[in-house]
Amino acid sequence: MAATGEAPTLFLRKATGLVKGWSKFDAFLYSFMSVNFVTLGLFFSLSVLGFVPNGQILAALLITGIFMTFLVIMYAGLISVMPRAGGDYVWQSRLLGGGVAFVLAVTGWWFILWYWAPVYANILNVEVFQPLAALFELNGVTDFLASNNGLFVVCLVTVALAGLLVSLGMETYAKIQRYCFYVGMAALALMLLVMLFGSRAGFESAFNQEASKLFGVSDAYAKTQQLAGPQVVPDLGFSPLLGGSLLLIPFLTFWILYPNWGATLYGEVRGASDFRRVLSGMMWGLWVTIAIAVVFVLLASKFFGWQWFNAANLAYWNVVYGLGDAAIPIWPYPPLIASFYFHNTLLSALVVLAFGAWFLGWAGTLFLSSTRVIFAAAFDRILPDRVADVSERRHVPVWALVLMLAPAVVVSILYAYTTNFRTYILDAVLVIAVTFLGTSIAAIVLPWRKKHLYENSPLARYKVAGIPLITISGVLTALFLAYNLWKWLADELYAVNNKSSLVFLGVMYLLALVIYVAAKVVRRRQGIDLNAIHQEIPVE
């Protein structure tokens, strides 16, 4: 705060204290890890295809990728015009107003990421801990991991891991990302090679043998298909008649919505004002992921059998929702069951551990982007000054990280031991989409609301028929997000249209509004005008 007798300065201080510790490649890796093929793609989006029997995954992937391309263009444009820590909050506050920005961005980036801690933990459980326990026939560990106490322990491990990664600073985190990328891609290449050169008959034999050995289940391949039923297999074909393929898009959006996840960090990325440079990083992150998904889908059809692959996943989700049984007691994690081809427990365990690099490189995304939004709000004097403190050695906004860690632990307790709480957070992904929708509106009006800033940026020369490219991209992104929000809210297929969850998350928006109004009153008494702050571009 300013010394006694001095008028308060506009921003909290003359420099943020953050440093540009990331290269273009580091930004690409963060984008690539955020649309994580293994953690979000395999575990959720590609495992629920059986719920849309007439859907065509290849068509749905292509359509989703095209619309997400416009989101990437939009975010790259905003970053190049205002490359500041805080991303969505900064752009919305300067283009739509401080109150709107704080409510949308703080709810979507701060509060909601508390509720994603159990989601990350569940993925760690089903992709690393449970497969390892099954491989070494540690039945007691498997039972513990399936209990409330086990879930809570895994949540604590996840929160601690994410907090540690963020606390190491941007440069160290970037190094860890790189190692995870190389290990994870090597493991993925191994799995794809097994699927390419292995036969379906060989997989069926290996799966039956290992399922009998590990779980005491005979003829598990045929039993899996039988338990799922005959009407659950989507069509792999690529037809111009999309049919149910459009219904797959909201499922895919749960996974592919995040190539812009690093947008809040671009105040710490070198060359962030270069539109084409920023665009290429996020675009590669998006389309390399989609290309991997296409290759996997084609090889899964060959190696596992497309009907069996979907049947195995559907049987797992039927157990989760109490609708049926599965042949094996854990999720049929593709790297695990592909490794059965080796008939070697140690080698399978090494494959699972190597694929764990996908989770490790992704874990920091739970808190890292959010801390910069919290920091930016404090730097604009909405949150207490101390929240904008940055450690001198690693340039980490420590108190912003604490504001993510502590509530995430509380949420983990509630999630593990209170069944109703799990229902309350079903709509968490909708809140993130609403935040992005707010940013798309900001992008649409940028050329007019900040005309001088826009016209003096490299972005101004990109137009289509005289219309700014960022405006076109913003409109198409807004339409795409609106479609997904409508389907999530209206269609029971996606299992998130829950009134209790909507009310609970509505309270989160109300909490953000209360904080903003209280901050405005307090700062006015101190002689600080938040409206004036939001008329200016934050310092670097």
Phi, psi and omega in degrees: 000157181292153179294158180303131178092350179260147175288138179299140176287164184296303177264170186298321178205178187280343178215152184288329187092352175277157181234157180276086186262359183245145174266177176301320181295321178297320178295320176299314181299321180294318177297316180297317179289333181288324172265063194289116182299321186279311187283314181264325182288301182292314188289324181248289193301318181274358179259356182246014182297332181296344178283351177235083188303330182257016178279150179241110190295323182295317178296317181296321177298316182295314181297314180298317179298320180296313180292324178292336175299321178292325175297318179297315178301316181299311181291322178298321178295314179297319179298315183294331179279318180226079180280082185232152174298133179117337172048248185308316180298316182296311183294315181295320182292327181275342184246333183243342181119148185296319182295312178300315182297314183297315182296314182289310187286320181291320176294315184285332184252335183257292186297315187293328180290343170300318187281350176275348180303313177295331178295311177301318182296319180298321178294318176301321182294310187280341183257343182233299189293310182294317177300319179295318179298320179293318182298322182264012176053044177268078188297326178295320178294319179300315179296320179296317181296334179274354182269170177296320179296319179296318178299319180295319179298317179295323176299316179297319178299317181295313180298317180295319180296313180297317179297319179297314181300317180292322184292341181286346180095162186298317184294315179293319178299321179299320178296317179298318177305315182297313179299318179296321179298312183293316180293314181297319179291325177295317178296319178297317179300320178298314180298316181295325177293320176299317180292329180287313187264344176280161181254158177294321178297321178294320178294316180302317179295316181295318180296316179298319182293314182287326177294324177293319181291315187273326188238357179069030182251127179265145179050050187294330181296309180293323181295324178299313179297320182294318182293328182284333180093167188275347188252030189243008189257116177289164182270127179281346185299164181241093185252145175294341175271098192293326179055235182284359181300325179296333178289339178283337186301313177298330174294314181294327181296330174305334185254318190265006185286355197242028176294343179267011186299335179273005184299329180287350186258359191287356168290350182240019179244129180291138179074025185291341180278356179272105185303312184293326180291316179293318181301315183296322180299310180289325181294318176297319179302320180288307190280334172295320178297314180296320178298318177299318181297319179297314179299316180298314182301315180296318180287327176297321178297321180286313192272306180280328193095122187298320178296316182292318180304313180289324178296319180296317178293318181296321178299321178298312181292330175297323177292316180302318182265010176068032185252355183178196182238165176232156182291323179241152189278003178233167178296136179286072183300116186309315178299324180293308185288332174293325180290343175302336180302334182277340184054042181218114185299315182296318180294320176298319179296321178295323177297314179299316180295320179295320176292340175298341177298330176297321178288317182299316180291342181263335189303321182295339179295343178299323185238333191301306182297322182295323182298330181284330175291315178298315178302314182297321178295323177288324179294331174276004175075015175283314176268163180307146185305323186296334181296339179268004177297139180236132180294141185290326186280312186251357177058047180252131174286090192299312183290330174296322177294320178300322180290348171266317186294306187300310178296328180296326177293316178298316178300321180297321177297311181297320181293318184288325190245359180232111184297318182300327183296327178297327177289323184298330186257016180301324186270018185301321182293333179296324181294321177296317179297323177295321176299314178296326177296320176299320179292325178296324176293320177299320179294322180300318186267355183310311184299341180254323181285327177233060188301313182295316180297317181295312184292341178262011178253156177300337182297333188297336183276356180264105181222158176232116183055036178084356180263132180305134180302323182293328177291316178299315180297321179296319179295313181295322177295317179299318179295318179296315179294321179297321177299313181295318178299319178298314180294318179298321183281328189263334190251123180292346180307325188268358171058028178233001181274069185249125184296320180298320179294319179297318179295315181299314181286335172297326176295327177296319176297319179296320178300315178298319179296318179298317179298317182295314180298317179298318179297321181295319178295313182297313182293326177298320179294334178272001180084022181247127181258107181295327178299320179294321178299317184284358173272348184251154176278131181301149176287162178269000000 
